[in-house]
């Protein structure tokens, strides 16, 4: 497992209103600050979770027994895949934009027998950070995969509202039931649960996460806001991902808002990798992009 790169190696981009620093290890958004230097992301306290915003590829979540079957072959692959542990190549950089690239290697082929390129672009324009992940199938056969974002935002944000007053406000009502983690560690149970959203508002409490993440696999919204009343809030758009996870370690000072295209194995899953819920198939030579935009909106 690769060690975390030190902050002095992180790459900074910014504008007059917003600045970001990205760790080339995992192409991970590691800091997002307002114009006064207020930190909008996790403090990464290792007592809870030292991650910041890992990229989830080529799977989202946990595999049963950390393995998957593809045809008559069995492969080992850790939770959330390997991209978050890989050093990305820096391809382009200026004051406002940076582009990273990860390509298949012998090490990745042993876990995931496909040829791919994953690029990750970050761009700041005014008060908005735009992130675009693009997966390209550079091989000669169809490629099954999933992808997800996993950013941990400060809870509370660095303004006046206390943590208990923060809300996730979806752009649409979200009455559909949610999914939770089941009896097999990290896997999705079959049962659905009542949504904690009232109309379009979710008011998180630490107790919501005693049983791990809250998962929406029938999400109507493709955008939401995060923050406290009367304060600047984060407007978050994710137009290309149909699922969402929200998670934290109870008591920590972050809330992960995770747009997903894919999710963990169901409890008891024994199917082929191509039958896994949320798996997409990318044809040879094709590419698919996933966007996540974060805008700091003043009250």
HELIX and SHEET records of a PDB file:
HELIX    1   1 UNK A    7  UNK A    9  5                                   3    
HELIX    2   2 UNK A   64  UNK A   66  5                                   3    
HELIX    3   3 UNK A   83  UNK A   85  5                                   3    
HELIX    4   4 UNK A  106  UNK A  111  1                                   6    
HELIX    5   5 UNK A  163  UNK A  165  5                                   3    
HELIX    6   6 UNK A  206  UNK A  209  5                                   4    
HELIX    7   7 UNK A  273  UNK A  275  5                                   3    
SHEET    1   A 3 UNK A  11  UNK A  14  0                                        
SHEET    2   A 3 UNK A  18  UNK A  23 -1                                        
SHEET    3   A 3 UNK A  28  UNK A  34 -1                                        
SHEET    1   B 5 UNK A  53  UNK A  56  0                                        
SHEET    2   B 5 UNK A 147  UNK A 154 -1                                        
SHEET    3   B 5 UNK A 254  UNK A 261 -1                                        
SHEET    4   B 5 UNK A 243  UNK A 247 -1                                        
SHEET    5   B 5 UNK A 214  UNK A 216 -1                                        
SHEET    1   C 2 UNK A  67  UNK A  70  0                                        
SHEET    2   C 2 UNK A  73  UNK A  76 -1                                        
SHEET    1   D 9 UNK A  89  UNK A  93  0                                        
SHEET    2   D 9 UNK A  97  UNK A 103 -1                                        
SHEET    3   D 9 UNK A 116  UNK A 125 -1                                        
SHEET    4   D 9 UNK A 128  UNK A 137 -1                                        
SHEET    5   D 9 UNK A 287  UNK A 297 -1                                        
SHEET    6   D 9 UNK A 233  UNK A 237 -1                                        
SHEET    7   D 9 UNK A 223  UNK A 227 -1                                        
SHEET    8   D 9 UNK A 167  UNK A 170 -1                                        
SHEET    9   D 9 UNK A 201  UNK A 202 -1                                        
SHEET    1   E 2 UNK A 143  UNK A 145  0                                        
SHEET    2   E 2 UNK A 280  UNK A 282 -1                                        
END                                                                             
